[in-house]
Structure formats: C-alpha cells, structure tokens
Amino acid sequence: MSQPNFNEIQRLDRRTGFLGVTRPSIGRDAIAEVADSLRSGWVIAGPKVRTLELMLEDRLSVPHVRALAGCSAGLFLGLKLSGVGPGDEVLLPTLTFAGCANVIEQLGARPRLVDSEPGTGLIDLDAAERQIGPQTKAILPVHLGGRPLDMERLASVRDRHGIAVVEDAAHAIGAAWGGRPIGSHGNLVSFSFHATKNMTTVEGGALALQTAADAERAGRLASQGLSRSSWERHGSAGPADYDVTEPGYKLSMSDVDAAVGIHQLPELDRWIDVREALARRYDDLLAGMPLELEPPPEPGSRHARHVYAVRVRDDAAVTRDELIERLRADRIGTSIHFKAVHLLTYYRDRYGLEDRAFPNATDWSRRTVSLPLHPTMSTRDQDDVVAALGAALA
C-alpha cells in the first residue's frame, strides 16, 4: 500500500461543510417550471407529465413511457402486466434494494434470490438460468450502480425459457449497451427519478413499455383503474364520466414533479460525463490503497456512473463499518449499495435463507461502501474524500 500524503490529509481540517454522497442539481429553469405549475392551479398529473413522457420516449428510443410515483411503482406494474401473481416465482439478484423483493411479495409471488458476479455485483445470469423452474414467471435484473447488464445474454435467457423480463434501471438512466439506451432492448424497464438519482423529479420514476396495450393498461392501473385520467375528466372540455374495469392503484406522478424532470433530462448526458471523469479520477487516486475497485465498463457500453463503490480489503487497518464512521467524522458522507436481501430479517426468516448460499453478495454487502459522486462535486471535494480514506486506511 502506498503511503498517504499527509499534506493532503491536513486539508480536511479546513473543511467546513458536510459532503453528501449525492446531491441534486436543480436550476432556475426547473424552479420556474415548478412555479408555473403552482400558479396554474393544476398540480396533479396533467400536461407536464405528458411532456416528460414524450421526452423520455425520444431519449430512450421506446414507443411508450408512463411517468409514475417511483421506480418501485414501475416494477410493480411491470410484473403485473407480465402476469405475475400468487404461485409464481420471480428471479432477482439478492444484491439489490429491498423494494425489488417487496413488489414481488405484494403481488403474492415468491422472490427467488440469485447470487452476484464477484467483480461487478451484477446478477449472475448463469446462476439465474440454473434456477429457472416450472413456477418461474419472470426475471427482475438490476443495472447495479448504473453498470448495464449484458443485454444479449439476458435476451438469450428470456427467449430460451419464455419468461418475462422487467428491468430495474433505477440507477441506469443514461446507460447504454451495444450503442442502444438501457430501456430500448425489448423489455419492460423501470427507472427512478428520486432525489438521489442522476436526474430527478424529486420523487418519481417511469416505466418504458413496448406496446400500446400495455401502456394504456399501465396508465389506468396507476390511476385507480379509471378509464379516464383526472386531466381528461376535469382539465378539458370532455365529459367527466369514467368507468373502472379493473381495480388499480395510486401510482401516478404529479405535474409539479414532472416540471423538474423536464429540465433535468436535457442535462443528463453532460452530468454523466462529469460523473465519468470523477470516477476515473477516483480510480487513479485510490490506486495502491487496500481497496478493491470496480472493473472498467465493458467495451461498447456506457456506465451511467450513478454509484462509485469500493470494497474494503480484509488486510485493511479498519473494517468497512469503521471506515464509514471515520469518514463521517471527517464530514464525508457514504452509503451502502446494498445490504443484500437475504440478510434482511423478513426475507431471511420467511424463506430460511443462509449466507453461504450467496457467497459473493454476502461478501459484497460486508465490504462495500459508496463514496460521494455527483456533478456538483469539485476536485477539491474529491481530494478531501481521498485524503480521509488515506488517513483511515493507513
């Protein structure tokens, strides 16, 4: 391990503010658009939501997008559109956010957890394919941290076994595989626009769909199953009558949220370029420390760089949790992506899950830490992170 530069470490003494692991960048145009919605008197789902949907359809090269309350809403609707229900099983990586497993449980199906690849943390598609059985209805893969999955390999699993694919692209807006945006490879794909993501609507997400029938049904289900939206009933000259042919849910996005997203999406590529430059700089600055870094993006792919995660080696002077506390004391924020689902009490106890069944994801969960990465960071901020790491790991 290279010796830390203590001249750099001393710079932390002059840090006055806390550096969060992420921070949204919301400009004056977005704020003005929000104010326009508030002044208009129409703040729920309406014309601005539709504007954002059309922008996303163009950006993702997909025929249909429905803006929703969040990524979990999109995953839920995507699985429901795929026919997932009681008695079915859905494959998903155990190294993911709990919301992925939660939506499967809420549909009455069973989550079948799959271990990760050791280097990337992505779902091990070979292991997933071995677990496909008579009850397997769908697979819910995750583009972890913004790193895109091998979409050709995923399609081969889908087509060979005739199962549905609902992609979790919560981290992957702006990512690409084979020159095509994630979202455009023929599956149902759910995105997140939470305040922590590469672009935000404060809260919200979107579901990319391939058919008009699925898009129409998703829109109805997101609005309590009503045949006509609030905007169609009250914001136009049409009749206020409506029907319900299938019970739905309250999963729609508001115009106030969409107003932010309308001005975030055009900035997305520029922000990802900044993230990429910061990630590469981290790679250079952290070389020699007792950390395992992610491998570089696969040739021909675009990593959205939502997360910059490292894993603390076992020969380091501190554990992962101790490192997190030392960074926090130096006013550096961190996160964990993720604590694997099989380690969570509900899923561990309900399905009798054991750590040894998921060795790679268990190890990742124990040693990973996500460092600050966002376009509002300066190189000085990044130097402070690296200096704090060097001091803690020395």
C-alpha positions as CSV (number, residue, x, y, z in Angstrom):
1,M,0.0,0.0,0.0
2,S,1.3,3.5,-0.9
3,Q,1.9,5.9,2.0
4,P,-0.8,8.6,2.3
5,N,0.1,12.2,1.5
6,F,-0.3,13.9,4.9
7,N,-0.1,17.4,3.3
8,E,-3.3,16.4,1.5
9,I,-4.9,14.9,4.7
10,Q,-4.4,18.2,6.6
11,R,-6.7,19.9,4.1
12,L,-9.6,18.2,5.9
13,D,-9.1,20.4,8.9
14,R,-10.3,23.3,6.8
15,R,-13.5,21.5,5.5
16,T,-16.5,23.4,7.0
17,G,-19.4,21.6,5.3
18,F,-20.6,18.0,5.1
19,L,-20.0,16.4,1.7
20,G,-23.0,14.2,1.0
21,V,-22.8,11.0,-1.1
22,T,-25.1,12.6,-3.6
23,R,-26.8,15.9,-4.2
24,P,-29.4,17.0,-6.8
25,S,-28.7,19.9,-9.1
26,I,-31.9,21.9,-9.7
27,G,-31.5,25.0,-11.7
28,R,-33.5,28.2,-12.1
29,D,-35.4,26.9,-15.1
30,A,-36.8,23.9,-13.2
31,I,-37.7,26.1,-10.3
32,A,-39.6,28.5,-12.7
33,E,-41.4,25.5,-14.2
34,V,-42.5,24.3,-10.8
35,A,-43.8,27.8,-10.0
36,D,-45.7,27.8,-13.3
37,S,-47.4,24.6,-12.2
38,L,-48.3,26.0,-8.9
39,R,-49.6,29.3,-10.4
40,S,-51.7,27.4,-13.0
41,G,-53.9,25.7,-10.4
42,W,-53.2,22.3,-11.9
43,V,-50.6,20.4,-9.9
44,I,-51.5,16.7,-10.2
45,A,-50.9,14.5,-13.3
46,G,-51.5,16.6,-16.4
47,P,-49.8,18.2,-19.4
48,K,-46.3,18.5,-17.9
49,V,-46.4,14.7,-17.1
50,R,-47.3,14.0,-20.7
51,T,-44.5,16.3,-21.9
52,L,-41.9,14.4,-19.8
53,E,-43.2,11.1,-21.1
54,L,-42.8,12.2,-24.7
55,M,-39.3,13.5,-23.9
56,L,-38.4,10.1,-22.3
57,E,-39.8,8.2,-25.3
58,D,-37.5,10.1,-27.5
59,R,-34.4,9.8,-25.2
60,L,-34.9,6.1,-24.6
61,S,-35.9,5.2,-28.1
62,V,-39.0,3.4,-26.9
63,P,-42.6,3.6,-28.2
64,H,-44.3,4.3,-24.8
65,V,-43.4,5.7,-21.4
66,R,-45.6,6.2,-18.4
67,A,-44.3,8.5,-15.6
68,L,-45.1,7.2,-12.2
69,A,-44.6,7.8,-8.5
70,G,-41.3,5.9,-8.4
71,C,-39.3,3.0,-9.7
72,S,-41.0,0.5,-7.4
73,A,-44.3,1.6,-8.9
74,G,-42.9,0.7,-12.3
75,L,-41.6,-2.6,-11.2
76,F,-44.9,-3.5,-9.6
77,L,-46.9,-2.6,-12.7
78,G,-44.3,-4.2,-15.0
79,L,-44.6,-7.5,-13.1
80,K,-48.4,-7.2,-13.0
81,L,-48.5,-6.6,-16.8
82,S,-46.3,-9.7,-17.2
83,G,-49.0,-11.8,-15.4
84,V,-47.1,-12.3,-12.1
85,G,-49.3,-13.4,-9.3
86,P,-49.8,-16.0,-6.5
87,G,-47.9,-19.2,-7.0
88,D,-45.3,-17.6,-9.4
89,E,-41.7,-17.1,-8.8
90,V,-39.5,-14.2,-9.9
91,L,-35.8,-14.4,-10.1
92,L,-33.8,-11.3,-8.9
93,P,-30.4,-10.6,-7.5
94,T,-30.1,-10.7,-3.8
95,L,-27.7,-7.7,-4.0
96,T,-30.3,-5.0,-4.6
97,F,-32.6,-2.6,-2.8
98,A,-35.4,-4.2,-0.7
99,G,-38.1,-2.6,-2.9
100,C,-37.4,-5.1,-5.7
101,A,-38.3,-8.1,-3.4
102,N,-41.1,-6.1,-1.8
103,V,-43.1,-5.7,-5.0
104,I,-42.9,-9.4,-5.7
105,E,-44.2,-10.2,-2.3
106,Q,-47.0,-7.6,-2.7
107,L,-48.2,-9.5,-5.9
108,G,-48.4,-12.7,-3.9
109,A,-45.4,-14.3,-5.8
110,R,-42.1,-15.6,-4.4
111,P,-38.8,-13.9,-4.9
112,R,-36.1,-16.4,-5.9
113,L,-32.8,-14.8,-5.0
114,V,-29.7,-15.1,-7.1
115,D,-26.0,-14.5,-6.2
116,S,-23.9,-11.9,-7.8
117,E,-20.9,-11.8,-10.1
118,P,-17.9,-11.2,-7.8
119,G,-16.4,-8.2,-9.6
120,T,-19.3,-6.2,-10.7
121,G,-22.0,-7.2,-8.2
122,L,-24.5,-7.7,-11.1
123,I,-26.8,-10.7,-11.1
124,D,-25.0,-13.9,-12.1
125,L,-27.1,-14.8,-15.2
126,D,-25.6,-18.3,-15.3
127,A,-26.8,-19.0,-11.8
128,A,-30.1,-17.4,-12.5
129,E,-30.7,-19.7,-15.5
130,R,-29.9,-22.7,-13.4
131,Q,-32.7,-21.7,-11.0
132,I,-35.4,-21.4,-13.7
133,G,-38.2,-23.9,-12.9
134,P,-41.9,-24.6,-13.7
135,Q,-43.1,-21.7,-11.5
136,T,-40.6,-19.1,-12.9
137,K,-42.7,-16.4,-14.4
138,A,-40.2,-13.6,-14.8
139,I,-36.7,-12.3,-14.0
140,L,-36.1,-8.9,-12.5
141,P,-32.4,-8.0,-13.2
142,V,-30.8,-4.8,-11.8
143,H,-28.3,-2.5,-13.5
144,L,-26.4,-2.0,-10.3
145,G,-24.8,1.4,-9.8
146,G,-25.5,2.3,-13.4
147,R,-23.4,-0.5,-14.9
148,P,-25.5,-2.1,-17.7
149,L,-26.1,-5.8,-17.8
150,D,-25.1,-7.9,-20.8
151,M,-28.3,-7.4,-22.7
152,E,-27.6,-10.1,-25.3
153,R,-27.1,-12.7,-22.6
154,L,-30.2,-11.5,-20.8
155,A,-32.2,-11.8,-24.0
156,S,-31.0,-15.3,-24.6
157,V,-32.2,-16.4,-21.2
158,R,-35.5,-14.7,-21.7
159,D,-36.1,-16.2,-25.2
160,R,-34.8,-19.7,-24.4
161,H,-37.1,-20.1,-21.4
162,G,-40.0,-17.9,-22.4
163,I,-40.0,-15.8,-19.3
164,A,-40.8,-12.1,-18.9
165,V,-38.1,-9.6,-18.1
166,V,-38.8,-6.5,-16.0
167,E,-35.5,-4.5,-15.7
168,D,-34.7,-2.4,-12.7
169,A,-32.9,0.6,-14.2
170,A,-33.2,2.8,-11.1
171,H,-29.5,3.6,-11.4
172,A,-29.3,3.4,-15.1
173,I,-31.0,6.3,-16.8
174,G,-28.4,7.3,-19.5
175,A,-26.7,4.0,-19.5
176,A,-26.3,2.1,-22.8
177,W,-25.4,-1.4,-24.1
178,G,-24.3,-2.0,-27.6
179,G,-24.9,1.6,-28.6
180,R,-28.6,1.4,-27.5
181,P,-30.0,3.1,-24.4
182,I,-31.0,0.9,-21.5
183,G,-34.8,0.8,-21.9
184,S,-34.7,0.0,-25.6
185,H,-33.9,-3.7,-25.6
186,G,-37.5,-5.0,-25.8
187,N,-38.4,-5.4,-22.1
188,L,-40.4,-3.6,-19.6
189,V,-37.9,-1.2,-17.8
190,S,-38.4,0.8,-14.7
191,F,-36.4,4.0,-13.9
192,S,-36.1,6.1,-10.8
193,F,-36.0,9.9,-10.6
194,H,-35.6,10.0,-6.8
195,A,-33.7,13.0,-5.5
196,T,-30.5,10.8,-5.2
197,K,-30.5,9.7,-8.9
198,N,-28.6,11.0,-12.0
199,M,-31.7,13.1,-12.9
200,T,-34.6,13.8,-10.6
201,T,-38.2,14.7,-10.4
202,V,-37.7,15.0,-6.6
203,E,-39.8,11.8,-6.2
204,G,-40.9,9.7,-9.2
205,G,-39.9,7.3,-11.9
206,A,-41.0,5.9,-15.2
207,L,-41.9,2.7,-16.9
208,A,-40.8,2.1,-20.5
209,L,-43.2,-0.1,-22.4
210,Q,-43.2,-1.8,-25.8
211,T,-46.9,-2.0,-26.7
212,A,-49.8,0.5,-26.8
213,A,-52.0,-2.0,-24.9
214,D,-49.5,-2.3,-22.0
215,A,-49.1,1.5,-21.9
216,E,-52.9,2.0,-21.8
217,R,-53.3,-0.5,-19.0
218,A,-50.3,0.8,-17.0
219,G,-51.8,4.3,-17.2
220,R,-55.2,3.0,-16.0
221,L,-53.7,0.9,-13.2
222,A,-51.6,3.9,-12.0
223,S,-54.8,6.0,-11.6
224,Q,-57.0,3.7,-9.6
225,G,-58.1,1.8,-12.7
226,L,-60.1,4.8,-14.0
227,S,-60.8,4.7,-17.7
228,R,-60.1,8.5,-18.0
229,S,-57.5,10.5,-16.1
230,S,-58.2,13.5,-13.9
231,W,-56.8,15.7,-16.7
232,E,-59.1,14.1,-19.2
233,R,-62.1,14.4,-16.9
234,H,-61.6,17.9,-15.5
235,G,-58.8,19.6,-17.5
236,S,-60.5,19.5,-20.8
237,A,-63.9,20.1,-22.4
238,G,-64.7,16.4,-22.4
239,P,-67.3,14.7,-20.1
240,A,-66.3,13.9,-16.6
241,D,-67.7,10.4,-16.7
242,Y,-65.5,7.4,-16.3
243,D,-65.5,3.6,-15.7
244,V,-63.4,1.0,-13.9
245,T,-63.0,-2.4,-15.5
246,E,-60.1,-3.5,-13.2
247,P,-59.1,-2.2,-9.7
248,G,-56.0,-0.1,-9.8
249,Y,-53.6,1.8,-7.5
250,K,-52.5,5.4,-6.8
251,L,-49.1,5.4,-8.6
252,S,-49.1,8.5,-10.8
253,M,-46.6,11.3,-11.0
254,S,-47.7,14.9,-10.4
255,D,-47.1,17.9,-12.8
256,V,-45.0,19.6,-10.1
257,D,-42.6,16.6,-10.1
258,A,-42.6,16.4,-13.9
259,A,-41.8,20.2,-14.1
260,V,-38.4,19.4,-12.5
261,G,-37.8,16.4,-14.8
262,I,-38.5,18.4,-18.0
263,H,-35.4,20.5,-17.3
264,Q,-33.3,17.7,-15.8
265,L,-33.4,15.3,-18.8
266,P,-31.6,17.7,-21.2
267,E,-28.7,17.9,-18.8
268,L,-28.4,14.2,-18.2
269,D,-25.6,13.4,-20.7
270,R,-23.5,16.3,-19.5
271,W,-23.9,15.3,-15.9
272,I,-22.9,11.7,-16.7
273,D,-19.8,12.9,-18.5
274,V,-18.8,14.7,-15.2
275,R,-19.5,11.6,-13.2
276,E,-17.4,9.6,-15.6
277,A,-14.5,12.0,-15.2
278,L,-14.8,11.9,-11.4
279,A,-15.0,8.1,-11.4
280,R,-11.8,7.8,-13.5
281,R,-10.1,10.3,-11.2
282,Y,-11.1,8.2,-8.2
283,D,-9.6,5.1,-9.9
284,D,-6.3,6.9,-10.3
285,L,-6.2,8.5,-6.8
286,L,-7.2,5.3,-4.9
287,A,-4.7,3.0,-6.6
288,G,-2.5,1.4,-4.0
289,M,-5.0,1.7,-1.1
290,P,-6.3,-1.5,0.4
291,L,-9.5,-1.2,-1.6
292,E,-11.0,-3.3,-4.4
293,L,-12.2,-1.1,-7.3
294,E,-14.8,-1.8,-9.9
295,P,-13.6,-3.1,-13.2
296,P,-13.9,-0.7,-16.1
297,P,-17.1,-0.6,-18.2
298,E,-17.4,-3.3,-20.8
299,P,-16.4,-2.2,-24.3
300,G,-19.3,-0.7,-26.3
301,S,-21.3,0.0,-23.1
302,R,-22.0,3.3,-21.3
303,H,-21.9,3.2,-17.5
304,A,-24.3,5.8,-16.0
305,R,-21.9,6.2,-13.0
306,H,-24.7,6.6,-10.5
307,V,-22.6,5.0,-7.8
308,Y,-18.9,4.8,-7.2
309,A,-18.5,1.8,-4.8
310,V,-15.3,0.3,-3.4
311,R,-14.8,-2.7,-1.3
312,V,-12.5,-2.6,1.8
313,R,-10.0,-5.4,1.7
314,D,-9.6,-7.7,4.6
315,D,-6.0,-6.6,5.1
316,A,-7.0,-3.0,5.7
317,A,-6.4,-1.4,9.0
318,V,-10.2,-0.9,9.6
319,T,-13.4,-2.7,8.7
320,R,-16.0,-1.2,6.3
321,D,-18.2,0.0,9.2
322,E,-15.2,1.6,10.9
323,L,-14.2,3.3,7.7
324,I,-17.7,4.7,7.3
325,E,-17.6,6.2,10.8
326,R,-14.1,7.7,10.3
327,L,-15.3,9.3,7.0
328,R,-18.4,10.7,8.7
329,A,-16.2,12.2,11.4
330,D,-14.3,14.0,8.6
331,R,-17.6,15.3,7.2
332,I,-17.6,12.8,4.3
333,G,-20.9,11.1,3.6
334,T,-21.1,7.5,2.3
335,S,-23.8,4.9,1.5
336,I,-24.1,1.1,1.1
337,H,-25.3,-0.4,-2.2
338,F,-26.6,-2.7,-0.9
339,K,-27.3,-4.8,2.1
340,A,-28.4,-8.0,0.3
341,V,-32.0,-9.0,0.5
342,H,-31.1,-12.4,2.1
343,L,-29.6,-10.6,5.0
344,L,-32.8,-8.7,5.8
345,T,-34.8,-10.2,8.7
346,Y,-38.1,-10.6,6.9
347,Y,-36.7,-12.4,3.9
348,R,-34.1,-14.4,5.9
349,D,-36.7,-15.8,8.3
350,R,-39.6,-16.2,5.8
351,Y,-37.6,-18.3,3.4
352,G,-34.9,-19.8,5.6
353,L,-32.1,-18.1,3.7
354,E,-28.4,-18.7,4.6
355,D,-25.4,-16.5,3.9
356,R,-23.4,-19.4,2.4
357,A,-26.0,-19.8,-0.4
358,F,-24.9,-16.3,-1.7
359,P,-21.2,-16.0,-1.0
360,N,-20.4,-13.2,-3.5
361,A,-23.4,-11.0,-2.4
362,T,-22.7,-11.6,1.2
363,D,-19.1,-10.6,0.8
364,W,-20.1,-7.5,-1.2
365,S,-22.6,-6.5,1.5
366,R,-20.0,-6.8,4.2
367,R,-17.2,-4.8,2.5
368,T,-18.7,-2.3,0.1
369,V,-19.0,1.4,0.6
370,S,-20.2,4.0,-1.9
371,L,-18.3,7.3,-2.0
372,P,-19.6,10.8,-2.9
373,L,-20.2,11.2,-6.6
374,H,-22.3,13.9,-8.1
375,P,-21.8,16.7,-10.7
376,T,-21.8,19.4,-8.1
377,M,-18.6,18.0,-6.5
378,S,-15.3,19.8,-7.1
379,T,-11.9,18.2,-7.4
380,R,-11.2,19.7,-4.0
381,D,-14.1,17.8,-2.6
382,Q,-12.8,14.6,-4.2
383,D,-9.3,15.3,-2.8
384,D,-10.9,15.6,0.7
385,V,-12.5,12.2,0.2
386,V,-9.3,10.6,-0.9
387,A,-7.3,12.2,1.9
388,A,-9.8,11.0,4.5
389,L,-9.6,7.5,3.1
390,G,-5.8,7.5,3.2
391,A,-5.8,8.6,6.8
392,A,-8.3,6.0,7.9
393,L,-6.7,3.1,5.9
394,A,-3.1,3.9,6.8
